[in-house]
Amino acid sequence: MAQSTTWSALLLLLVLLGPLPAFTQRESRHDKFLRQHVDFPKTNSELDSRRYCNLMMQRRGMTATICKPSNTFIHGSHPDVDAICSDGGTYYTENYYDSSAYFPITACRIVGGSQSPPCNYRGRTNTQRVRVACINGEPVHFKAPL
């Protein structure tokens, strides 16, 4: 009887801990780059740049505890953006690559000096080439528009 109770308790523990690894998995650097910098197709393209930035910065988790001072969204497909690190870009220096293609982008900048929520952004749209940092053939950091 004690062995049955032990197995039941062990089974219950496994069932309860089963989903735990999914909650504790860290976001990869590439996934974080995609979350913070790629929006394709562009969300609510009829919004003006200010409203777009305020919406997307909050939606993508960059205003929860502190307002990220600036961020650029690339409105290109994941494969096209990923290609910057291979045949869609040219080596610049260190681990930086410049895109061959021009992408529609929205650059968001914080308005005012406070970095405490609520956050207020201004936005500017443009079409430019971009520079990204790549690791293992994937973009992991947005460096600058070119």
Sequence and secondary structure as in RCSB ss.txt:
>XXXX:A:sequence
MAQSTTWSALLLLLVLLGPLPAFTQRESRHDKFLRQHVDFPKTNSELDSRRYCNLMMQRRGMTATICKPSNTFIH
GSHPDVDAICSDGGTYYTENYYDSSAYFPITACRIVGGSQSPPCNYRGRTNTQRVRVACINGEPVHFKAPL
>XXXX:A:secstr
 HHHHHHHHHHHHHHHHTTHHHHH    HHHHHHHHHB SS TTTTS HHHHHHHHHHHTTSSSSS  SEEEEE 
S HHHHHGGGTTTEEEEETTEEEESS EEEEEEEE SS  SSS  EEEEEEEE EEEEEETTEEEEEEEE 
